[in-house]
Each structure stands twice: as C-alpha cells, then as structure tokens.
C-alpha cells in the first residue's frame, strides 16, 4: 500500500507557504543572471571603445571602476 504524505507535511506545501520574496534560490538565480548580463554588456562596450574605435573616454574608465569595485557590506547581505 502506497502512503502519500499529508498536504501539511509535503515539501511542496512547505514551499508554497513561504512568500516568494523569502525564497533564496529564485532571488539568487535572478541576481546571477542580471550580473552576468551587465558584465557581458560592459565587456562588449569596452571592446568596441578600446579595440574597434580606439577612442576610450572618461565614461569607460568610470564604468570599469564601477564594475570591479567591491560593493558596500550592507548590499552583500543575502
């Protein structure tokens, strides 16, 4: 005889009872996706400005500094 867990005990019921904003996995995945997209766009922009146009500007310098600097500690709490 196959016994199925009660709704209160199932993992799905526990997952659904937690608000979406409190689930760490989707937020972490979304953060990783957006950081990856921002790095790709930054590297493509720097490639075009430095190697294709051969005309870097001050904005490229500040863009690079903003991308490689460490973030403040209060933004790293997940």
C-alpha positions as CSV (number, residue, x, y, z in Angstrom):
1,X,0.0,0.0,0.0
2,X,1.4,3.4,-1.0
3,X,1.1,6.1,1.6
4,X,1.1,9.7,0.4
5,X,2.2,12.4,2.7
6,X,-0.4,14.8,4.0
7,X,-0.5,18.2,2.4
8,X,0.9,19.9,5.6
9,X,3.9,17.6,5.6
10,X,4.8,17.6,1.9
11,X,7.7,19.7,0.7
12,X,5.5,21.4,-1.9
13,X,3.1,22.6,0.8
14,X,6.0,24.0,2.8
15,X,7.5,25.6,-0.3
16,X,4.2,27.2,-1.3
17,X,3.5,28.5,2.3
18,X,6.7,30.7,2.2
19,X,6.3,34.1,0.4
20,X,8.1,34.3,-2.9
21,X,10.3,37.2,-1.6
22,X,11.6,34.9,1.2
23,X,12.8,32.1,-1.2
24,X,16.5,32.5,-1.6
25,X,17.0,30.3,-4.7
26,X,15.0,32.4,-7.2
27,X,16.4,35.7,-5.9
28,X,20.0,34.3,-6.1
29,X,19.4,33.0,-9.7
30,X,17.9,36.3,-10.8
31,X,20.8,38.2,-9.3
32,X,23.4,36.0,-11.0
33,X,21.6,36.4,-14.4
34,X,21.5,40.2,-14.2
35,X,25.1,40.4,-13.0
36,X,26.2,38.2,-15.9
37,X,24.2,40.3,-18.4
38,X,25.8,43.5,-17.0
39,X,29.3,42.1,-17.3
40,X,28.7,40.9,-20.9
41,X,27.4,44.4,-21.9
42,X,30.3,46.1,-20.1
43,X,32.9,43.9,-21.8
44,X,31.3,44.4,-25.2
45,X,31.3,48.1,-24.8
46,X,34.9,48.2,-23.7
47,X,35.9,46.0,-26.6
48,X,34.2,48.4,-29.1
49,X,35.5,51.5,-27.5
50,X,39.1,50.3,-27.0
51,X,39.8,48.0,-29.9
52,X,37.3,49.0,-32.7
53,X,37.0,52.7,-32.3
54,X,40.3,53.2,-30.4
55,X,38.7,56.1,-28.6
56,X,38.2,55.4,-24.9
57,X,36.7,58.1,-22.8
58,X,36.3,59.0,-19.2
59,X,33.0,57.3,-19.0
60,X,34.7,54.0,-19.9
61,X,37.1,54.5,-17.0
62,X,34.3,55.1,-14.6
63,X,32.3,52.2,-15.9
64,X,35.2,49.9,-15.4
65,X,35.8,51.2,-11.8
66,X,32.1,50.8,-11.0
67,X,32.1,47.2,-12.2
68,X,35.3,46.0,-10.4
69,X,34.9,47.8,-7.1
70,X,33.7,45.8,-4.1
71,X,30.2,46.5,-3.1
72,X,29.3,48.0,0.3
73,X,28.9,45.4,3.1
74,X,25.2,46.3,3.6
75,X,24.5,45.3,0.0
76,X,26.1,41.8,0.3
77,X,23.7,40.5,3.0
78,X,21.6,37.8,1.4
